[in-house]
């Protein structure tokens, strides 16, 4: 398929700049992929679509405060540094994005916090905006991480045109987040409250946790019309034996297996046996899912409303059917659903 086939008209007023007051109060569009039927619900209504033995696959990655604001040596120019991934644990070397990039060259030092609590030296250029930094910090790794957490800001996506607020530290994080490493939230999971999870557990819905550390590559624009030529950035993931067993038991009983978000879906589709079972794995995936694609594990999916021409929309179309999902997006715009990370949700079922 072609990039232009995933373009849709969008009113900027539908972009959700803040989360719903309560997590489970977001709206929920239910799309039946066999018939194309659409229902309009609220997220807490997912309770009525799941029952005994059904499985929900959650991405338990945890967002860390990846956006730092510092100053360049000598000039004092204000610089934004976005931490992407730690390359070397012992020498505190990181891949980052810097803004404005034209001012940041190899050898420059950057200072962060009051009394220059943290100092970093630029040791390499990776892309036009990408740099490699070595943080100069005397102390343990735990002390270093605490300093980053104290100085860093919640990494809200750039399309949210406001600074991070105190509530974002909690709301741009799932209630089941465990393993730190993501620079963006697995947003479909943001709709789950602890109370809603408890109510699902009371119905004997099973939860299988996977970890995929969401990187900015998830949101990188596709710049080629021929989708087969687009390369996804790699993201680190892990699937445990316990989670694989829960999912495979549900599959064997022909239950609903619901991937909560595109990141959970990418993880499970990256580790499948020839017989279609989920297998334990630990590593990196750059899997790019677009139509047509035969999904091996999940038969149900919850996701948010994504950007036009995004890889996330392409995966959603691959799962729900191109015509079904593009029609659902037209309905979502007409019905004023809220879009993107803090927006409303879609449940795709048979």
N, C-alpha and C positions, 0 to 999 in steps of 0.2 A: 504493500500500500504506500501511498504518497503522503508526505507531510501535510500538504494543503487539504487533504481530506479530513483532517482533525481540527480545522479552524472553525470557530463559532463566534458569533457576535456577542459582545458582553458589555454590560453597563457597569462602570467602575463603582457605582453606588452599592452594588451587591457584594463588594469585597468586605469581608468581616474584619474590622480593625480590632475588635475586642471579642472575647469569648462570651457565650451565653451566660446568664447569671448563674445557672446551675448546669453542670455537665450534661445531664441526661435530658435537659429541656430543649436541646437543639431539635430542629425538625429532622424528619427521616422520610426520604422518598424510598418506597419499596418498588423495585422493578422486577417483574417476573420474566425471566429471559426466554421461557418457552412460548409465552403468549404476547409479550410486550406490554401487558397490563401494568398500570402505575397506580400506586396507592400513596396517599399523603398522611403521614403519621408524625409522632414525636419519638425521640430516640428511646425513651423508656418502654415504648411499645414493642421493642425487639423481644421482650419477654414472651409475647404471644406467638412468636415464630420459631421458638426453640424449645426442645423437650428432652426427656430422659435419654441420656446417652449421646446427644449431639455434642460436637466438639467445636470450641472456639480456639483459634491459634493466635496468640498474642505476641507482639514484639516487645520484649521487656528492656530494650535499650533505654539508657538514661541520658538526657541532654545535659551537657555541662556548659557553664557560662563562657562561651567561646569568643565573645566580642570584647576586645580590650581597647581602651583609648589611652594613647601615650603621646609623648613629645619627642621630636627628633633632636639629637644633640646639636649644640651651637645655635641653631636657628630657633629652636623651641616650637617649630611647626607642629600642629596637632595632627596625629596620625591614628587611623583606625587599623587595628590588626585583628584579623579573624583567624582563630586557630583551627586548622583542619585536622591534622593528625600528628601524633608524636612519632618521630622517626627513630630516636635513640633515647631510651629510658634513662641511661646513666649520664649522658652528656647533655640532656635536656634540649635536644635538637627537634625542631618542629617545622612542618610545612604549614605555611600561612598564606592568607591573602592580605594585601595592604592597600590602603586608600588614603590619600592619592598616591598612586604607585610611582609616578614620574619622579617624585622627590626621594625615593628610597633606593639607595644603591648599595652594592657590596661594600662592607666595611663600616657602614653607618651604625651608630648605636641609638637605640630607642629606650626611653625611660618611662616607667609606669608607676603611678601611685604617688602619694605624698612622700616627700623626702627620697624620691627615686627608689622606692621599695624594691622594684624589680627592673633589671636592665637586660636588654637583648641586643645581640650583634647580628647584622645581616651577613650571612656567609655564602648565599647563592641566589641567583635568579632562576625561577623555574618556568614561569609564563609571564605574560605582560603584567599581570597583577600578583602573580605568585612569587613568594620568596621563601628561603629557608633561614630560620633564625636559630641562634644558639642562646639560650637564656643563661645569664651569668648569675648564679644564685648559690650561696653557701647555706647548706641545710639539707635535711633529709628529703626524700621524695614526697613523703606525706606533708612536710612543711611547704614544699614547692606547690603541691596540688592545692593546699589550703590557701596559699597566696593567690593563685590563679582564680580560685573560687571567690575569694574576697574582692579581687579587683575586676573580675569579669562581669559582663552583662548578659542577660538572657538573649540568645541569638535569634530574635524574631526575624522572619524573612524580610527582605528589603522592601517588598511591596506593602508592608504595613508601615505607613508613613508616620510613625510616632516613635518616641524613645520607649525602651522597656520600662515598665512600671513594676512596683513591688508584687502585684498579684500575678504577673507573668511568670515569676520564678516557680510558682505552684501550678498555674493553669497551662503553661506550655510544657507540661510534663504529664505523662499518664500516671494514674494512681498506683500502677503496678511496676513502675520503672525500677530497675535493679542495677543493671550493669552500665556504668558510665562510659560514654564513648561517642555519642551522637552529637552532631552540630545542628540537627533539625529534628523536631519531634515526629514520631510516627502518628500522624494527626487523627487517623480514624479511631485510635484508642483514647483520644482525649474526651470522648463522649461518655466513657464508662466511669461511673462513680463507684465507690466501695459498696454502697448500698445495693446498686443494681447488680454488681457481681455476686453479692451474697444472695440476692433473690434468684439469680440464674443457677447458682450452686444448689439452692433449695429445690430447684426443678431437676437436679442431677445433670445439669449441663457440665461437661468436662472442659477444663482449660489446659491447653498445651502451650508452654512458653518457648519461644525461640528468641534469639538475639541477632539483630542486624543493625549495626551502627550506621545510622543514616548520615551520608555525606552530602555536600553541596552538589555533587554530580547528579543527584536525583533531580535537581531543578535546572540543570544546565540546558539551555535552549538547544533544540535540534536545528542544525544549520544546513542539513542536506535534504533535498526533496525525496531522494531514494532512501527509505528507512533502513535498508540493509547495509547502508554505508555509515550509519551512526554508531559510535562506540560509547558505551556507558562507562563511567568511572567505576572502579572496583570498590566494593564495600565489604567490611569484615562481618562474618556471620558465624553462628554456632547453633547446632541442633543437637540436643542431648538424646541419649537412648530413651530416657523416661518419656520425653515429649513424643518421640517417634512411636513409642509403644502405645501411647494414648491415642494418637491420630490413627494408627493402623488398626487398632481395636475398633474405633468408630467406623472406619471404612469397611471392615469385615462385617459389621452389623448393618451396613448400608444407612448410616446415620448422616445427618447434616455435618459437613466438615467446613467450617467457616473461617476463612482467612480474614483477620482484622487488619485491613490496610494493605496497600501495595507492597510495603516493605516485608510484611509477613509472607505475602504471596511470592515475592522474589526469593526469599530464603528457602521456602519449601520447594519451589520449582527448581532450585539449584541443587537439590539433593534427593533424587528419586531413583528407585531401583527399576530394572527393566520390567518388573511386574507391576509397577505403579505404586509401590509402597514408599513411604517416607523413610529415609535412612539417616542415622546420626552423621554429622559432619562438622568440621571446623576449618575455616579458611576464608577465602575471598571470593566474591562473585561479581561479575560484570554482566550478568544475564540481562538482556534487553528483550522484553516481551511485548510484541505487537501482533495485530491480526495478520494471518491466522495462527493460532497457537492452541495445541491440545493440552489442557491442564490435567495433570496427573493426580493431584491430591485433593484440592478443595472443590466442592460443588456449590459453594455459597461464599459471598464476599461482602464485607462492609468497607466503604471507602468514602472519602470526602469529595466535594466538587472541585475539580482541578482546572488549571490554566488551559486555555486554548493551545493546541499544538504541543502539549507537554507529553513526556514519556509516561506520566502517570495516567493521563487520559487514554493513551494508546493501550496500556495494559488493561484498563477498565473496559474498553471497547472489545479487546480480545476475549475477555471473560464473559461479558454480558451480551455480546453481539453488537456489531458496529451500528446497525440501524436502530436497535433498541436504545443504545446509550446516547447516540447523537440526538435522537428524538427526546430522550429524557432530559438532556441538557437544554433543549429548546423550552421544554415545559418548566424546568427549574428557573430559567431566566424570566419566563412569563409569570411564574408564581412567586418570584422574588425570594428564592432560596438564597442563603448566604454562602459565599464561595470561599475556598482556600483554607488555610490552616485552622483558623478559628471559626470556620463556617459549619454548615449543616452536613448531614450524612446521607449516604445511599446504601441500601441493602439490596443486593442482587441475589435472587433465589430462583429456583426452577418453578 
